[in-house]
């Protein structure tokens, strides 16, 4: 899926899913970071919203979130196994 995206769309998707420095970011902050822009807040918000609605970008964000979810489930199961031993 990531091959269908531009480098900036991929970066936006990763920032939406993973955040930055352990912090979740707004779509506008992800857009600012990925596209290295300092445009008007209204413009950035609108562009971020449109990018999130892009079917390829939305699918990539979902794919990354599913990957995170699987990893968290695996960690939880691993921790549970340690507690029950």
VOZALO-663142 format. One record per residue (C-alpha): residue number from 1; chain; x, y, z. Coordinates in nm, 3 decimals. Each point is the difference from the previous one (the first is absolute). Example, Ala and Ser with C-alpha at 12.3 -4.5 7.8 and 13.67 -1.06 7.14 Angstrom:
# VOZALO-663142
REC:nr:kette:px:py:pz
REC:1:A:1.230:-0.450:0.780 .
REC:2:A:0.137:0.344:-0.066 .
***
This chain:
# VOZALO-663142
REC:nr:kette:px:py:pz
REC:1:A:0.000:0.000:0.000 .
REC:2:A:0.275:0.248:0.083 .
REC:3:A:0.131:-0.021:-0.357 .
REC:4:A:-0.316:0.177:-0.116 .
REC:5:A:0.074:0.306:0.213 .
REC:6:A:0.239:0.288:-0.044 .
REC:7:A:0.275:0.034:0.261 .
REC:8:A:-0.192:0.287:0.163 .
REC:9:A:-0.326:-0.197:0.010 .
REC:10:A:0.186:-0.292:0.160 .
REC:11:A:0.155:0.231:0.259 .
REC:12:A:-0.341:0.152:0.075 .
REC:13:A:-0.148:-0.349:0.041 .
REC:14:A:0.277:-0.109:0.236 .
REC:15:A:-0.033:0.317:0.207 .
REC:16:A:-0.377:-0.053:0.022 .
REC:17:A:0.049:-0.358:0.119 .
REC:18:A:0.312:0.023:0.216 .
REC:19:A:0.013:0.363:0.106 .
REC:20:A:0.330:0.174:0.066 .
REC:21:A:0.225:-0.041:0.304 .
REC:22:A:-0.264:-0.214:0.167 .
REC:23:A:-0.276:0.258:-0.044 .
REC:24:A:-0.307:-0.022:-0.222 .
REC:25:A:-0.027:0.289:-0.242 .
REC:26:A:-0.296:0.171:-0.157 .
REC:27:A:-0.052:-0.049:-0.371 .
REC:28:A:0.107:0.361:-0.054 .
REC:29:A:0.325:-0.055:0.193 .
REC:30:A:0.068:-0.317:-0.200 .
REC:31:A:-0.060:0.192:-0.322 .
REC:32:A:0.228:0.286:0.109 .
REC:33:A:0.276:-0.245:0.084 .
REC:34:A:-0.034:-0.222:-0.308 .
REC:35:A:-0.033:0.286:-0.247 .
REC:36:A:0.235:0.240:0.182 .
REC:37:A:-0.246:0.284:-0.023 .
REC:38:A:-0.085:0.295:0.219 .
REC:39:A:-0.312:0.110:-0.186 .
REC:40:A:-0.309:0.155:0.154 .
REC:41:A:-0.157:-0.227:0.265 .
REC:42:A:-0.329:-0.015:-0.193 .
REC:43:A:0.176:-0.106:-0.318 .
REC:44:A:0.211:-0.263:0.177 .
REC:45:A:-0.307:-0.142:0.175 .
REC:46:A:-0.191:-0.019:-0.326 .
REC:47:A:0.289:-0.165:-0.184 .
REC:48:A:0.053:-0.249:0.285 .
REC:49:A:-0.369:-0.087:0.000 .
REC:50:A:0.003:-0.056:-0.376 .
REC:51:A:0.312:-0.214:0.024 .
REC:52:A:-0.155:-0.216:0.274 .
REC:53:A:-0.300:-0.057:-0.228 .
REC:54:A:0.221:-0.117:-0.288 .
REC:55:A:-0.087:-0.372:-0.031 .
REC:56:A:0.363:-0.109:-0.037 .
REC:57:A:0.116:0.205:0.297 .
REC:58:A:-0.294:-0.112:0.215 .
REC:59:A:0.074:-0.364:-0.086 .
REC:60:A:0.369:0.043:0.090 .
REC:61:A:-0.085:0.162:0.335 .
REC:62:A:-0.237:-0.289:0.073 .
REC:63:A:0.270:-0.249:-0.098 .
REC:64:A:0.252:0.162:0.235 .
REC:65:A:-0.252:0.017:0.286 .
REC:66:A:-0.081:-0.369:-0.047 .
REC:67:A:0.373:-0.077:0.017 .
REC:68:A:0.025:0.195:0.326 .
REC:69:A:-0.306:-0.178:0.137 .
REC:70:A:0.145:-0.343:-0.084 .
REC:71:A:0.325:0.095:0.172 .
REC:72:A:-0.181:0.120:0.311 .
REC:73:A:-0.208:-0.318:0.012 .
REC:74:A:0.314:-0.212:-0.029 .
REC:75:A:0.165:0.196:0.284 .
REC:76:A:-0.310:-0.040:0.216 .
REC:77:A:-0.012:-0.375:-0.061 .
REC:78:A:0.371:-0.030:0.073 .
REC:79:A:-0.040:0.194:0.325 .
REC:80:A:-0.302:-0.210:0.094 .
REC:81:A:0.201:-0.318:-0.054 .
REC:82:A:0.272:0.129:0.234 .
REC:83:A:-0.256:0.079:0.271 .
REC:84:A:-0.172:-0.339:-0.018 .
REC:85:A:0.321:-0.203:0.012 .
***
